[in-house]
Amino acid sequence: MSWNDDVAYAMTPFKLLTLPLGVWPLQKYNTFSLVRSITCGFSLTVMMIMLFLEIIFGSSDAYIKLDAFVIMFCNVLCVLKLLSFRLYADNLIRNYSSAVNDYSTIDTEEKRTIMRQHAFMGRMICYSIIFFAYLASSIFTLAPMMTGDEDIHINVSIKNQAAKLPVPITFLGDLQIPTGLYFVISTVQYFILLLTGTSNCGNDSLFLGIALHICGQLELLKIEFINCDMKNKNINEDFSTMALRHCYLIKHAELLADVISFVLLVQVMSSCLIFSLVGFQFILALKSHDVLMLTKTATVMSALLLQMFFYSFVGDYLKCQMEEVACSIYSSNWYYLPTRLMRNVLFVIARSQQPIQLLAGRFFVVNIKTYMAILKSSLSYLSVLRVMVESNT
């Protein structure tokens, strides 16, 4: 497949993030891609087990165990997204293949502008969440090195200091290990944390990018309905083409909703829990004036809020675009249509009133309204926790 500039602009960031994971929809689904997915899933599962052991048997303080709890939930999400994107690979393949065909049929500058705008939105979403994910990974790894240990004296060599520093994430507790092994373990864990961020936010970008592409195609369809010449003698064929295009986009939106349904349910539930816990950690860090902990918790909270906001925004935008198809038909000169076609107009309008929405578990609608409700509830819990902390001091 030869990519033109428009396809490369829209899809290259997603390809770079998801091809190493084995979930890029336009790859060859061969043994090599399966091995990549299994390797990533196995690495994340091993990290998940280590974090569980750290929480249960570790001798670390509550701060570190809470960090382990947060990362463990992120690993669970990563594994679920890898499984979902592999199991529903056909849905993503059909959507991305359709997107490539859409870019190859651009014939006006207006179409290119609209599609570029939605591709730009997808790129900005990708860059935003990936930035915070990688920043959080770096902070989690560097935090022990930056804080150090109270027992380390200034006149001790750097090599010996490194041997006495706590490993970022391990169930070994405060066990002292050789300096070389310390750096090896820390480096491996850092790469797995980067893998966690890529698997989590990279897959989000892959999904949200193609969802925004469908929104862009709905925008073009609305323009076609408005500008359609209802007096044209070929109106029967033109209107049938637009109606079929409408059904085609609805079908592809349904395929996307199926891919993310269960994962989105886990995402919403875990995000509420993690946001409350990290928010409580943020309150404690504010009280103790711990700058490093404030930075870490603020980064994690920003990443979680951005993830949920982007899903809510895209879900709301997709719903609005589908509903506005009915408005675009009504804004056209539909009264010039033959009587037989007028009935078809009613069918298109009726179908537009039942838009495809992003559903968490097929029952919980994810949009801006529910995002605000989740945020309001989480902040209410945090205010209660803050009062409890202040009353105990």
C-alpha positions as CSV (number, residue, x, y, z in Angstrom):
1,M,0.0,0.0,0.0
2,S,1.4,3.4,-1.0
3,W,0.6,6.1,1.4
4,N,0.0,9.6,0.2
5,D,0.7,12.7,2.3
6,D,-2.8,12.9,3.7
7,V,-2.8,9.2,4.9
8,A,0.7,9.6,6.3
9,Y,-0.3,12.8,8.2
10,A,-3.4,11.1,9.7
11,M,-2.1,7.7,10.5
12,T,1.7,7.7,11.0
13,P,1.6,8.5,14.8
14,F,-0.8,5.7,15.5
15,K,1.2,3.3,13.4
16,L,4.5,4.1,15.2
17,L,2.8,3.5,18.6
18,T,0.8,0.4,17.8
19,L,2.9,-1.5,15.3
20,P,5.4,-2.7,17.9
21,L,2.4,-3.9,20.0
22,G,1.1,-6.0,17.1
23,V,-2.3,-4.3,17.0
24,W,-1.8,-1.9,14.0
25,P,-4.9,-2.6,11.8
26,L,-3.1,-2.3,8.5
27,Q,-0.3,-4.7,9.3
28,K,0.0,-8.3,8.2
29,Y,-1.6,-10.4,10.9
30,N,1.0,-13.1,10.8
31,T,3.0,-15.0,13.4
32,F,5.4,-12.2,13.9
33,S,2.6,-9.7,14.8
34,L,1.1,-12.3,17.2
35,V,4.5,-12.8,18.9
36,R,4.8,-9.1,19.4
37,S,1.4,-8.9,21.1
38,I,2.1,-12.0,23.3
39,T,5.5,-10.5,24.3
40,C,3.9,-7.2,25.3
41,G,1.1,-8.9,27.1
42,F,3.5,-11.2,29.0
43,S,5.7,-8.3,30.0
44,L,2.8,-6.4,31.4
45,T,1.5,-9.5,33.2
46,V,4.8,-10.1,34.9
47,M,4.9,-6.4,36.0
48,M,1.3,-6.8,37.3
49,I,2.3,-9.9,39.4
50,M,5.3,-8.0,40.8
51,L,3.1,-5.1,41.8
52,F,0.6,-7.4,43.4
53,L,3.4,-9.0,45.4
54,E,4.7,-5.5,46.4
55,I,1.2,-4.6,47.7
56,I,0.7,-7.8,49.6
57,F,4.2,-8.7,50.9
58,G,6.3,-5.5,50.4
59,S,7.7,-3.6,53.4
60,S,7.4,-0.3,51.6
61,D,5.3,2.6,53.0
62,A,1.8,3.5,51.9
63,Y,2.9,5.9,49.3
64,I,4.9,3.3,47.3
65,K,2.1,0.7,47.7
66,L,-0.4,3.2,46.3
67,D,1.9,3.9,43.4
68,A,2.1,0.1,42.8
69,F,-1.7,-0.1,43.0
70,V,-2.1,2.7,40.3
71,I,0.4,1.1,37.9
72,M,-1.2,-2.4,38.4
73,F,-4.6,-1.0,37.3
74,C,-2.9,0.6,34.3
75,N,-1.3,-2.8,33.4
76,V,-4.8,-4.4,33.6
77,L,-6.1,-1.9,31.2
78,C,-3.2,-2.4,28.8
79,V,-3.7,-6.1,28.7
80,L,-7.4,-5.7,28.2
81,K,-6.9,-3.3,25.3
82,L,-4.3,-5.6,23.6
83,L,-6.8,-8.5,23.9
84,S,-9.7,-6.4,22.7
85,F,-7.9,-4.9,19.7
86,R,-6.7,-8.4,18.7
87,L,-10.0,-10.1,19.1
88,Y,-11.9,-7.3,17.3
89,A,-9.1,-6.8,14.8
90,D,-11.5,-7.2,11.8
91,N,-13.6,-4.2,13.1
92,L,-10.5,-2.0,13.2
93,I,-9.2,-3.3,9.8
94,R,-12.5,-2.5,8.1
95,N,-12.5,1.0,9.6
96,Y,-8.9,1.8,8.8
97,S,-9.1,0.3,5.3
98,S,-12.2,2.5,4.7
99,A,-10.3,5.5,5.9
100,V,-7.5,4.9,3.4
101,N,-10.0,4.6,0.6
102,D,-11.6,7.9,1.8
103,Y,-8.3,9.7,1.5
104,S,-7.7,8.3,-1.9
105,T,-11.0,9.7,-3.2
106,I,-10.4,13.3,-2.1
107,D,-11.4,15.5,-5.1
108,T,-11.9,19.0,-3.6
109,E,-9.8,21.2,-1.3
110,E,-12.9,21.5,1.0
111,K,-12.9,17.8,1.6
112,R,-9.1,17.8,2.2
113,T,-9.4,20.7,4.7
114,I,-12.2,19.0,6.8
115,M,-10.4,15.6,6.8
116,R,-7.1,17.3,7.8
117,Q,-8.8,19.1,10.6
118,H,-10.1,15.9,12.1
119,A,-6.7,14.2,11.6
120,F,-5.1,17.2,13.4
121,M,-7.5,16.6,16.3
122,G,-6.5,13.0,16.4
123,R,-2.8,13.9,16.4
124,M,-3.2,16.4,19.2
125,I,-5.0,13.8,21.3
126,C,-2.3,11.3,20.7
127,Y,0.5,13.7,21.6
128,S,-1.2,15.0,24.7
129,I,-1.9,11.7,26.4
130,I,1.4,10.1,25.3
131,F,3.3,13.1,26.7
132,F,1.7,12.7,30.2
133,A,2.1,8.9,30.1
134,Y,5.8,9.1,29.3
135,L,6.3,11.9,31.8
136,A,4.6,9.8,34.6
137,S,6.8,6.8,33.7
138,S,9.9,8.9,34.0
139,I,8.9,10.4,37.3
140,F,8.0,6.9,38.7
141,T,11.5,5.6,37.8
142,L,13.5,8.7,38.8
143,A,11.7,9.4,42.1
144,P,13.8,7.0,44.3
145,M,17.0,8.4,42.8
146,M,15.9,12.0,43.4
147,T,14.7,11.4,47.0
148,G,17.5,9.2,48.0
149,D,17.8,7.6,51.4
150,E,18.4,9.3,54.8
151,D,21.1,6.8,55.6
152,I,23.3,7.7,52.7
153,H,26.0,10.1,53.6
154,I,27.4,12.8,51.4
155,N,31.0,11.5,51.4
156,V,29.9,8.1,50.1
157,S,30.7,7.5,46.4
158,I,27.9,7.6,43.8
159,K,28.4,3.9,43.1
160,N,27.7,2.9,46.7
161,Q,24.8,5.4,46.9
162,A,23.1,3.7,43.9
163,A,23.4,0.3,45.6
164,K,21.6,1.6,48.7
165,L,18.7,3.3,46.8
166,P,15.3,1.6,46.7
167,V,14.4,-0.1,43.4
168,P,11.4,1.8,41.8
169,I,9.0,-1.1,41.7
170,T,9.8,-4.5,43.3
171,F,8.6,-6.9,45.9
172,L,12.1,-7.1,47.3
173,G,11.4,-4.3,49.7
174,D,14.4,-2.6,51.2
175,L,16.8,-5.5,50.3
176,Q,20.2,-4.0,49.3
177,I,21.4,-5.2,45.9
178,P,24.6,-4.6,43.9
179,T,24.9,-1.4,42.0
180,G,25.0,-3.0,38.5
181,L,21.9,-5.1,39.3
182,Y,20.1,-2.0,40.6
183,F,20.6,-0.2,37.3
184,V,19.6,-3.2,35.3
185,I,16.4,-3.7,37.2
186,S,15.6,0.0,37.1
187,T,16.2,0.2,33.3
188,V,14.0,-2.8,32.6
189,Q,11.2,-1.4,34.8
190,Y,11.5,1.9,33.0
191,F,11.1,0.3,29.6
192,I,8.1,-1.7,30.9
193,L,6.6,1.5,32.2
194,L,7.0,3.1,28.8
195,L,5.4,0.0,27.3
196,T,2.5,0.4,29.8
197,G,2.1,4.0,28.6
198,T,2.3,3.1,25.0
199,S,-0.1,0.2,25.4
200,N,-2.6,2.2,27.3
201,C,-2.5,5.7,25.6
202,G,-1.3,4.4,22.2
203,N,-4.3,2.1,21.8
204,D,-6.5,5.0,23.0
205,S,-5.1,7.2,20.3
206,L,-5.6,4.5,17.7
207,F,-9.3,4.2,18.6
208,L,-10.0,7.9,19.0
209,G,-8.2,8.8,15.8
210,I,-10.4,6.5,13.6
211,A,-13.5,7.7,15.5
212,L,-12.7,11.3,14.6
213,H,-12.2,10.2,11.0
214,I,-15.8,8.9,11.0
215,C,-16.9,12.2,12.5
216,G,-15.1,14.0,9.6
217,Q,-16.9,11.8,7.1
218,L,-20.3,12.6,8.7
219,E,-19.4,16.3,8.4
220,L,-18.8,15.8,4.6
221,L,-22.0,13.9,4.3
222,K,-23.9,16.8,5.9
223,I,-22.4,19.2,3.4
224,E,-23.5,16.9,0.6
225,F,-27.0,16.8,1.8
226,I,-27.2,20.6,2.2
227,N,-25.7,21.3,-1.2
228,C,-27.6,18.6,-3.1
229,D,-29.7,19.9,-6.0
230,M,-33.1,18.4,-5.4
231,K,-34.2,19.5,-8.9
232,N,-31.5,17.5,-10.6
233,K,-32.9,14.8,-12.8
234,N,-30.4,12.3,-11.3
235,I,-31.6,13.1,-7.8
236,N,-32.8,9.5,-7.3
237,E,-29.3,8.1,-7.8
238,D,-27.6,10.9,-5.9
239,F,-29.9,10.6,-2.9
240,S,-29.6,6.8,-2.8
241,T,-25.8,7.2,-2.8
242,M,-25.9,9.6,0.1
243,A,-28.3,7.4,2.0
244,L,-26.1,4.3,1.5
245,R,-23.1,6.3,2.6
246,H,-25.0,7.3,5.8
247,C,-25.8,3.6,6.5
248,Y,-22.1,2.7,5.8
249,L,-20.8,5.2,8.3
250,I,-23.3,4.1,11.0
251,K,-22.2,0.5,10.5
252,H,-18.5,1.4,10.9
253,A,-19.3,3.4,14.0
254,E,-21.1,0.4,15.5
255,L,-18.1,-1.7,14.8
256,L,-15.9,0.7,16.7
257,A,-18.3,0.8,19.6
258,D,-18.1,-3.0,19.9
259,V,-14.3,-2.9,20.1
260,I,-14.2,-0.6,23.1
261,S,-17.3,-1.4,25.1
262,F,-15.9,-3.7,27.8
263,V,-12.6,-2.0,28.0
264,L,-14.3,1.4,28.4
265,L,-16.3,0.0,31.3
266,V,-13.1,-1.1,33.1
267,Q,-11.5,2.3,32.2
268,V,-14.4,4.3,33.7
269,M,-14.5,2.2,36.9
270,S,-10.7,2.1,37.4
271,S,-10.3,5.8,36.6
272,C,-12.8,6.8,39.3
273,L,-11.0,4.7,41.9
274,I,-7.5,5.7,40.9
275,F,-8.5,9.4,40.6
276,S,-9.8,9.3,44.2
277,L,-6.7,7.5,45.6
278,V,-4.3,9.7,43.7
279,G,-6.3,12.8,44.7
280,F,-6.0,11.7,48.4
281,Q,-2.2,11.2,47.8
282,F,-2.2,14.7,46.4
283,I,-3.9,16.1,49.5
284,L,-1.3,14.5,51.7
285,A,1.5,15.8,49.6
286,L,0.1,19.3,49.8
287,K,0.0,19.1,53.6
288,S,3.5,17.8,53.8
289,H,4.9,20.1,51.1
290,D,6.4,17.2,49.2
291,V,7.2,18.8,45.8
292,L,8.2,15.5,44.2
293,M,5.0,13.7,45.3
294,L,3.0,16.7,44.1
295,T,4.6,16.5,40.7
296,K,4.0,12.8,40.4
297,T,0.4,12.9,41.5
298,A,-0.4,15.9,39.4
299,T,1.0,14.1,36.3
300,V,-1.0,10.9,37.0
301,M,-4.2,12.9,37.6
302,S,-3.7,14.9,34.4
303,A,-3.2,11.7,32.4
304,L,-6.3,10.1,33.8
305,L,-8.4,13.2,33.3
306,L,-7.2,13.6,29.8
307,Q,-8.0,10.0,28.9
308,M,-11.5,10.2,30.2
309,F,-12.1,13.7,28.7
310,F,-11.0,12.6,25.2
311,Y,-13.2,9.5,25.3
312,S,-16.1,11.7,26.5
313,F,-15.4,14.4,23.9
314,V,-15.2,12.0,21.0
315,G,-18.3,10.1,22.1
316,D,-20.2,13.4,22.4
317,Y,-18.9,14.7,19.1
318,L,-19.8,11.4,17.3
319,K,-23.3,11.6,18.7
320,C,-23.8,15.2,17.7
321,Q,-22.5,14.6,14.2
322,M,-25.0,11.8,13.6
323,E,-27.9,13.8,15.0
324,E,-27.0,16.8,12.8
325,V,-27.4,14.7,9.6
326,A,-31.2,15.1,10.1
327,C,-30.8,18.8,10.4
328,S,-28.7,19.0,7.2
329,I,-31.4,17.1,5.3
330,Y,-34.1,19.4,6.6
331,S,-32.0,22.4,5.6
332,S,-31.9,21.2,2.0
333,N,-34.6,21.7,-0.6
334,W,-36.2,18.4,0.2
335,Y,-39.7,19.7,-0.8
336,Y,-38.6,19.5,-4.4
337,L,-38.1,15.7,-4.2
338,P,-40.5,13.3,-5.7
339,T,-43.1,11.8,-3.3
340,R,-41.3,8.4,-3.3
341,L,-38.0,9.9,-2.2
342,M,-39.7,12.0,0.5
343,R,-40.4,8.8,2.3
344,N,-36.7,7.9,2.2
345,V,-35.9,11.3,3.7
346,L,-38.1,10.4,6.7
347,F,-36.2,7.1,7.1
348,V,-32.8,8.9,7.1
349,I,-34.1,11.5,9.6
350,A,-35.5,8.8,11.9
351,R,-32.3,6.8,11.8
352,S,-30.3,10.0,12.7
353,Q,-32.3,10.3,15.9
354,Q,-30.9,7.1,17.1
355,P,-27.1,7.9,17.0
356,I,-24.3,5.5,17.8
357,Q,-22.7,6.3,21.1
358,L,-19.7,5.1,23.0
359,L,-21.1,2.8,25.7
360,A,-19.1,1.4,28.6
361,G,-20.4,-2.2,29.0
362,R,-23.2,-1.4,26.5
363,F,-25.2,0.4,29.1
364,F,-23.2,3.4,30.4
365,V,-23.1,6.3,27.9
366,V,-19.7,8.0,27.8
367,N,-20.0,11.7,26.9
368,I,-19.3,15.1,28.4
369,K,-22.3,14.9,30.7
370,T,-21.2,11.7,32.3
371,Y,-17.6,12.9,32.4
372,M,-18.7,15.9,34.5
373,A,-20.8,13.6,36.7
374,I,-17.8,11.3,37.3
375,L,-15.5,14.3,38.0
376,K,-18.1,15.8,40.4
377,S,-18.4,12.5,42.4
378,S,-14.7,12.1,42.6
379,L,-14.1,15.6,43.9
380,S,-16.9,15.1,46.5
381,Y,-15.0,12.0,47.8
382,L,-11.8,14.0,47.8
383,S,-13.4,16.8,49.8
384,V,-14.6,14.3,52.4
385,L,-11.1,12.7,52.6
386,R,-9.6,16.2,53.0
387,V,-11.9,17.0,55.9
388,M,-11.0,13.7,57.5
389,V,-7.2,14.4,57.2
390,E,-7.6,17.9,58.6
391,S,-9.7,16.6,61.5
392,N,-7.1,14.0,62.5
393,T,-4.2,16.5,62.6
